[in-house]
Amino acid sequence: MSTFSIFLVLITIVCFLLIIVVMVQNPKGGGLSSSLGGSTQMGGVQKTTDFLDKSTWTLATVLIVLIILSSLSFTGSLSDANSKLINEKEAAAPKTVAPAPAKPMETPKK
């Protein structure tokens, strides 16, 4: 398995985690933190909101870093540079030769 494939798997996992964390949040301040009730459960509402906010930023940062690293590790083996179709088209296409440049016309002398 190439490093590029490993990065693709990691990017997919981080994307799914980021989707889950964002879906748990409520845009109006509710979400998971509103269902926990008072401050006696799991550190309170403020702690849950801080955790969700920090995990969102952390996962977004990890996603950007993984994307940059995957682009650096891409060797191009998946590209179309070695495609048989492209090579066959190049071989079948007739090669045209550009005509020689025309000589400039001389103006008649008076």
C-alpha positions in Angstrom: 0.0 0.0 0.0 1.5 3.3 -1.0 1.7 6.3 1.3 -0.8 8.2 -0.9 -3.3 5.4 -0.3 -2.7 5.6 3.5 -3.2 9.4 3.4 -6.5 8.9 1.5 -7.7 6.4 4.2 -6.7 8.8 7.0 -8.4 11.8 5.2 -11.6 9.8 4.9 -11.6 8.9 8.6 -10.9 12.5 9.7 -13.7 13.7 7.3 -16.2 11.3 8.9 -15.2 12.3 12.4 -15.5 16.0 11.5 -19.0 15.4 10.1 -20.0 13.7 13.3 -18.6 16.5 15.5 -20.3 19.2 13.5 -23.6 17.4 13.4 -23.6 17.1 17.2 -23.3 20.8 17.6 -26.3 23.0 17.4 -25.9 26.4 15.7 -27.9 28.2 18.4 -25.9 26.8 21.3 -27.9 23.7 22.0 -26.9 20.4 20.5 -25.3 17.9 22.8 -24.6 20.5 25.5 -28.3 21.3 26.0 -29.2 17.6 26.5 -26.7 17.2 29.4 -28.7 19.4 31.7 -26.9 21.1 34.6 -23.3 21.5 35.6 -23.4 18.3 37.6 -23.1 16.0 34.6 -19.9 15.5 32.7 -18.3 18.9 33.5 -21.3 21.0 32.6 -22.6 22.6 29.4 -19.7 25.0 29.0 -17.1 22.2 29.1 -19.0 20.2 26.4 -19.2 23.2 24.2 -15.5 23.9 24.6 -14.7 20.2 23.8 -16.8 20.2 20.7 -15.3 23.5 19.6 -11.7 22.4 20.2 -12.3 19.0 18.5 -13.7 20.8 15.4 -10.7 23.0 15.1 -8.3 20.1 15.7 -9.9 17.8 13.2 -10.0 20.6 10.6 -6.3 21.3 11.1 -5.5 17.6 10.9 -7.5 17.4 7.7 -5.6 20.3 6.1 -2.2 18.9 7.1 -3.2 15.4 5.7 -4.3 16.9 2.4 -1.0 18.8 2.1 1.1 15.8 3.0 -0.9 13.6 0.6 -0.3 16.0 -2.3 3.4 16.0 -1.5 3.5 12.2 -1.4 1.6 11.8 -4.7 4.0 10.2 -7.2 1.8 10.4 -10.2 1.5 6.7 -10.7 -2.3 7.1 -10.9 -2.1 9.8 -13.6 -2.8 9.3 -17.3 0.9 9.8 -18.3 1.4 6.1 -19.0 -2.0 5.4 -20.5 -2.0 3.1 -23.5 -4.9 5.1 -25.0 -2.9 8.3 -25.1 0.1 6.5 -26.6 -2.1 4.9 -29.3 -3.6 8.2 -30.2 -0.2 9.8 -30.5 1.1 7.0 -32.7 -2.0 7.0 -35.0 -2.1 10.8 -35.4 -0.1 11.9 -38.5 2.7 14.2 -37.8 2.4 17.5 -39.7 5.3 19.5 -40.7 5.0 23.3 -40.5 5.6 25.1 -43.8 8.7 27.1 -44.2 8.2 30.8 -43.5 7.5 32.8 -46.6 10.1 35.3 -47.8 8.9 38.9 -47.4 7.9 40.6 -50.6 10.3 43.2 -51.9 8.8 46.5 -52.8 9.4 47.6 -56.4 11.9 50.4 -56.7 10.7 53.6 -58.4 
